Amino acid sequence: MNRTIRILTTILILAVTVLTLMSVKPLLKRIYPLKYEAIIKEQAERFDLDPYLIAALIHVESKWRVNAVSDKGATGLMQLMPDTAAWIAQQLELEYNEQDLLDPEINIMLGCWYINYLSKRFPSFTAALAAYNGGQGNVQSWLAEDKWDGSFESVSDIPFWETRSYLRKLSYTWDLYRRIYDNRLID
């Protein structure tokens, strides 16, 4: 009898373990959703960016809320500042008004353009992403004053806690989106 109970308990534990492992990806997909796939793929390709980065950035910035507005006024999926978005639209020769930031297609396009722009302006992609969060001027001064070398390995040297935390969270989320969605965003 005891042996039978142990065998049944072991089988039950194994079954629960297998079911849990099988259901991890669907659970992660609920926590880390993927929306606006076509727009993300199109704009990431247009501006030579990893689409999983864009998905991760949207998740970190706005949790996929189209009408998200931060305390500082950053707006939309990619949390662009209205003045920055207006400047980007001008660079792209687009007609633009602030309400456009609530349009996923426009917000993602402007955000992707901006990341591409920053990646050309800074010595590393990590520094470009830090500038997306902490501002270009701040990152330029950290680099110029040797407070930070621009590498991910030395993120702990960044003077702003928020930017340090942002880069770590973005890196983790970027990796998760790659793992959860496999090759879904890559043709």
Buried (B, 14 or more C-beta within 10 A) or exposed (E): EEEEEEEEEEEEEEEEEEEEEEEEEEEBEEEBEBEBEEBBBBBBBEBEBBBBBBBBBBBBBBEBEBEBBEEEEBBBBBBBBBEBBBBBBEEEEBEBEEEBBBBBBBBBBBBBBBBBBBBEEBEBBBBBBBBBBBBBEBBBEBBEEEBBBBEBEEBEBBEBEEBBEBBEEBBEBBEBBBEBBEEBBEE
